[in-house]
């Protein structure tokens, strides 16, 4: 995993970048700054592997900051962000790894992460004593992507190979029967053909994982197959481990909870239509809501209402139809007299409910919005 620092003088864009970068399983945000001077002062302590720098900043631009950071660490990987493509030549003068045009998209960021990971892997190979060993990572939230040892996304030989891996990831470290796999993945075939497909697909899966240098152990017996992996191998297991061991958020686990809330976003396996995954996806979705609920409660107990609202906004960005959490956010806005954000959130919720479900918001939410509108008018 690479530790990264983000420097962007506009706070809304900084928050967006922190959220996008935080969703990348290979990246860990160790610092986010609106002030390039503060970022420079903090660099020596944070020791990031890479930095995302806005080029156009007051007092000290991104190019100048990159020069100064490189003086402290010549191996620092630098990625520039800007709305103006004309800076490209000057950006690469300081040996930038890449150059992102605003608004930054998840797809563009994925491309940059692949480059950062490859460079880091190459340096690790050249200096194995001082470098940490990188472990291939599987991302199951919002997408389904497996990265090989070099950090690049794997290409599966068949869709069934990918689906088989998804099932074994969903139920790891246990024996999965071969007849069970045959029924799940090829329910319309006769038993002999289905079992033949299981054997062939397992062979393809083992070969694909070995060729990519993915560190898992897939063994077989007369009864079935067993995928052994470390708890941190997939974001699904990290999320499960945290939720299974957490009854409440406090000062000790709040940082990890916040990171999981931001990075473990979206539907399981990117919403792929695996028939067997529907129940599991619903279970994970309920746990995502539970984490957002716990984080919101923790921030409210701590008196940090701004952070409570942000936790709810993060969750609703990937679960916008959750009426309970929408109502919680609207109540926070109403209690703090924030008419603009309340109106915008309510109108967005109305559009979502109408376009995706063809229904109006619940009566409770409509009453809350109407009550606040009346109070604002009377005031």
C-alpha positions in Angstrom: 0.0 0.0 0.0 1.3 3.5 -0.9 0.9 6.4 1.6 -0.2 9.6 -0.2 -0.6 13.2 0.5 -3.0 15.6 -1.2 -2.6 19.3 -1.6 -5.4 21.4 -3.0 -6.3 25.0 -2.0 -10.0 24.7 -2.6 -11.6 22.8 0.3 -14.6 21.2 -1.7 -12.2 19.9 -4.3 -9.8 18.7 -1.6 -12.6 16.8 0.1 -13.6 15.2 -3.2 -10.0 14.2 -4.0 -9.6 12.7 -0.5 -12.8 10.7 -1.1 -11.7 9.5 -4.5 -8.2 8.6 -3.4 -9.6 6.9 -0.2 -11.6 4.6 -2.4 -8.5 3.1 -3.9 -7.4 0.0 -2.0 -3.8 0.5 -2.9 -3.6 4.0 -1.5 -3.7 5.3 2.1 -4.2 9.1 2.6 -1.8 10.3 5.3 -2.4 14.0 4.9 -4.7 16.4 3.1 -3.9 20.2 3.0 -5.3 23.4 1.6 -2.0 25.2 2.4 1.1 24.2 0.4 3.3 25.7 3.1 1.7 23.5 5.8 2.0 20.5 3.5 5.7 21.2 3.0 6.2 21.5 6.7 4.4 18.2 7.4 6.1 16.2 4.6 9.1 15.1 6.6 6.9 13.7 9.4 4.3 12.0 7.1 6.8 10.5 4.7 4.4 9.9 1.8 5.3 7.7 -1.1 3.3 9.9 -3.5 1.6 13.3 -3.6 -1.3 14.7 -5.6 -0.6 18.4 -6.1 -2.8 21.2 -7.5 -0.7 23.3 -9.8 -2.6 26.6 -9.4 -2.3 27.6 -5.7 -1.6 31.0 -4.0 1.7 31.8 -2.3 3.3 28.6 -3.6 2.3 26.8 -6.8 2.3 23.1 -7.3 5.4 23.2 -9.5 7.4 25.1 -6.9 6.1 22.8 -4.1 7.1 19.7 -6.1 10.7 21.0 -6.4 10.9 21.6 -2.7 9.4 18.2 -1.8 11.8 16.5 -4.2 14.7 18.1 -2.3 13.5 16.2 0.8 12.8 12.9 -1.1 14.1 12.5 -4.6 12.0 9.2 -5.0 8.7 10.9 -4.2 6.1 10.2 -6.9 4.3 13.3 -8.0 0.9 13.6 -9.7 -0.4 17.0 -10.7 -4.0 18.0 -10.9 -5.2 21.1 -12.8 -8.0 22.5 -15.0 -5.5 23.8 -17.5 -3.7 21.3 -19.9 -1.2 24.0 -20.8 0.8 23.2 -17.7 1.7 19.7 -18.9 5.2 20.5 -20.2 6.2 22.3 -17.1 4.7 19.6 -14.9 6.9 16.9 -16.4 10.0 19.1 -16.0 9.9 17.9 -12.4 9.5 14.3 -13.5 5.8 13.9 -12.6 4.4 10.4 -12.8 1.2 11.7 -14.3 -1.0 14.6 -14.9 -4.8 14.7 -14.1 -7.2 17.2 -15.6 -10.1 18.4 -13.4 -12.7 17.3 -12.8 -10.8 14.2 -11.7 -12.8 11.0 -12.5 -12.5 7.6 -10.9 -11.4 6.1 -14.2 -8.6 8.6 -14.7 -7.5 7.9 -11.1 -7.5 4.2 -11.7 -5.0 4.7 -14.5 -2.7 6.8 -12.3 -2.9 4.3 -9.5 -1.7 1.6 -11.8 1.3 3.7 -12.8 2.2 4.5 -9.2 1.9 0.9 -8.2 4.1 -0.3 -11.1 6.9 2.2 -10.2 6.7 1.3 -6.5 6.9 -2.4 -7.4 9.9 -1.8 -9.6 11.7 0.1 -6.8 10.7 -2.6 -4.3 12.3 -5.3 -6.5 15.5 -3.2 -6.8 15.6 -2.6 -3.1 13.9 -5.6 -1.4 15.6 -5.1 2.0 14.1 -1.6 2.7 10.9 -1.9 0.8 7.7 -3.5 2.2 6.4 -6.5 0.3 3.3 -5.5 -1.7 0.4 -7.9 -1.6 -2.0 -8.3 -4.5 -5.3 -6.7 -3.7 -8.9 -7.6 -4.6 -11.5 -4.9 -4.6 -15.1 -6.0 -4.2 -16.9 -2.8 -3.4 -18.3 -0.7 -6.2 -16.5 -2.9 -8.7 -14.8 -6.3 -8.9 -11.1 -6.0 -9.7 -8.1 -8.0 -8.9 -4.6 -6.6 -9.2 -1.6 -8.7 -9.8 1.8 -8.4 -8.1 2.8 -5.5 -10.4 -0.3 -3.5 -9.5 -2.0 -3.9 -12.9 -5.6 -5.2 -13.2 -6.0 -8.9 -14.1 -7.8 -10.0 -17.2 -9.8 -13.2 -16.7 -9.8 -15.9 -19.3 -13.6 -16.3 -19.0 -16.5 -14.7 -17.1 -17.1 -17.9 -15.3 -13.5 -17.9 -14.0 -14.1 -14.5 -12.6 -17.4 -15.5 -11.0 -15.9 -18.6 -9.5 -13.2 -16.5 -7.9 -15.9 -14.1 -6.6 -17.7 -17.0 -4.9 -14.6 -18.3 -3.3 -13.8 -14.8 -2.1 -17.3 -14.5 -0.6 -16.8 -17.7 1.4 -13.0 -18.0 2.0 -11.1 -20.4 4.2 -13.7 -23.1 4.0 -14.3 -26.2 1.9 -16.6 -25.5 -1.1 -18.1 -28.7 -2.6 -17.6 -29.4 -6.3 -21.2 -30.4 -6.7 -22.3 -27.1 -5.0 -20.2 -25.1 -7.5 -21.6 -27.1 -10.4 -25.2 -26.3 -9.3 -24.5 -22.7 -8.6 -22.6 -21.8 -11.8 -24.1 -24.2 -14.4 -27.6 -25.0 -13.1 -28.9 -25.7 -16.6 -26.3 -28.4 -17.6 -26.4 -32.1 -16.8 -24.3 -33.2 -13.9 -21.3 -34.6 -15.9 -21.0 -31.5 -18.1 -21.4 -29.2 -15.2 -18.7 -31.0 -13.2 -16.4 -31.0 -16.2 -16.8 -27.2 -16.4 -16.0 -26.9 -12.7 -12.7 -28.8 -13.1 -11.7 -26.7 -16.2 -12.6 -23.4 -14.6 -10.7 -24.2 -11.5 -7.6 -25.0 -13.6 -8.0 -21.7 -15.5 -8.4 -19.8 -12.2 -5.3 -21.4 -10.7 -3.2 -20.6 -13.8 -4.5 -17.0 -13.9 -3.7 -16.3 -10.2 -0.2 -17.9 -10.6 0.6 -15.9 -13.7 -0.4 -12.7 -12.0 1.6 -13.5 -8.8 -1.5 -13.3 -6.6 -0.7 -14.7 -3.2 -3.5 -17.1 -2.4 -3.6 -20.8 -1.9 -6.4 -22.6 -3.9 -6.3 -26.3 -3.1 -8.5 -29.2 -4.0 -9.7 -32.5 -2.5 -12.1 -35.2 -3.6 -14.9 -33.2 -2.0 -14.2 -29.8 -3.4 -12.0 -26.7 -3.2 -10.5 -24.5 -0.5 -9.3 -20.9 -1.0 -7.0 -19.8 1.8 -6.1 -16.1 2.1 -5.0 -13.5 4.6 -7.6 -11.3 6.2 -6.3 -8.2 4.4 -6.3 -9.8 1.0 -9.6 -8.4 -0.1 -11.5 -5.2 0.9 -14.5 -7.5 1.6 -12.7 -9.4 4.3 -11.2 -6.2 5.9 -14.7 -4.8 6.0 -16.2 -8.0 7.5 -13.5 -8.3 10.1 -14.0 -4.7 11.2 -17.8 -4.9 11.4 -17.8 -8.3 13.1 -15.5 -7.0 15.8 -17.1 -3.6 16.3 -20.2 -2.9 18.4 -19.6 0.8 18.7 -17.3 3.5 17.3 -15.0 5.3 19.7 -11.7 7.2 19.6 -9.7 4.0 19.0 -11.4 2.7 16.0 -13.0 5.9 14.5 -10.1 6.6 12.0 -10.4 3.1 10.6 -14.1 3.3 10.5 -14.0 6.5 8.6 -11.6 5.1 6.1 -13.8 2.0 5.5 -16.9 4.2 5.1 -15.2 6.2 2.4 -13.3 3.4 0.6 -15.8 0.5 0.8 -18.4 2.3 -1.2 -20.9 0.9 -3.7 -22.6 -2.4 -4.3 -20.8 -5.7 -3.7 -18.9 -6.9 -6.9 -20.0 -3.7 -8.6 -23.6 -4.9 -8.9 -22.7 -7.9 -11.1 -25.7 -10.1 -11.6 -24.4 -13.2 -9.9 -27.6 -15.1 -8.9 -26.0 -16.5 -5.7 -24.7 -13.1 -4.5 -28.1 -11.4 -4.0 -28.4 -12.4 -0.3 -24.8 -11.6 0.5 -25.1 -8.2 -1.2 -28.1 -7.3 0.9 -26.2 -8.4 4.0 -23.2 -6.2 3.1 -25.4 -3.3 2.2 -27.0 -3.5 5.7 -23.5 -3.5 7.3 -22.6 -0.4 5.2 -25.6 1.4 6.6 -24.7 0.2 10.1 -21.2 1.6 9.8 -22.6 5.0 8.6 -25.0 4.9 11.5 -22.2 4.2 14.0 -19.9 6.9 12.6 -22.7 9.5 12.7 -23.5 8.6 16.3 -19.9 8.9 17.3 -19.4 12.3 15.7 -22.6 13.6 17.3 -21.5 12.4 20.7 -18.1 14.1 20.1 -19.9 17.4 19.2 -18.6 17.3 15.6 -21.8 17.9 13.7 -19.9 18.8 10.5 -18.2 15.4 10.5 -21.6 13.7 11.2 -23.1 15.4 8.1 -20.1 14.4 6.0 -20.4 10.8 7.1 -24.0 10.8 6.0 -23.2 12.5 2.7 -20.5 10.0 2.0 -22.8 7.1 2.7 -25.7 8.6 0.7 -23.4 9.2 -2.3 -23.6 5.4 -2.9 -26.9 4.6 -1.2 -29.0 7.6 -2.1 -32.4 5.8 -1.7 -31.9 5.1 2.1 -34.8 7.0 3.6 -33.7 6.6 7.2 -30.2 8.1 6.6 -31.6 10.8 4.3 -34.0 11.8 7.1 -31.1 11.9 9.6 -29.1 14.2 7.4 -32.1 16.5 6.8 -32.7 16.7 10.6 -29.1 17.7 11.1 -29.5 20.5 8.5 -32.8 21.6 10.0 -31.4 21.7 13.6 -28.5 23.9 12.4 -30.7 26.1 10.3 -29.0 25.2 7.0 -31.8 25.9 4.5 -29.7 25.7 1.3 -28.2 22.2 2.0 -31.5 20.9 3.3 -33.4 22.0 0.2 -30.7 20.7 -2.2 -30.6 17.3 -0.4 -34.4 17.0 -0.3 -34.8 17.9 -4.0 -32.1 15.4 -5.0 -33.8 12.7 -3.0 -37.1 13.5 -4.6 -35.6 13.2 -8.1 -33.9 9.9 -7.2 -37.0 8.3 -5.8 -39.1 9.3 -8.8 -36.5 8.3 -11.4 -35.4 5.0 -9.9 -38.4 3.8 -8.0 -41.3 5.8 -9.5 -42.5 6.8 -6.0 -42.5 9.9 -3.8 -40.4 10.2 -0.6 -41.9 8.9 2.6 -44.5 11.0 4.4 -42.0 11.6 7.3 -39.4 13.2 5.0 -42.0 15.3 3.2 -43.3 16.6 6.5 -39.8 17.4 7.7 -39.0 19.4 4.5 -42.3 21.2 4.6 -42.0 22.0 8.3 -38.5 23.5 7.8 -39.7 25.5 4.8 -42.6 27.0 6.8 -40.3 27.8 9.7 -37.8 29.5 7.4 -40.6 31.6 5.8 -42.0 32.7 9.1 -38.5 33.7 10.3 
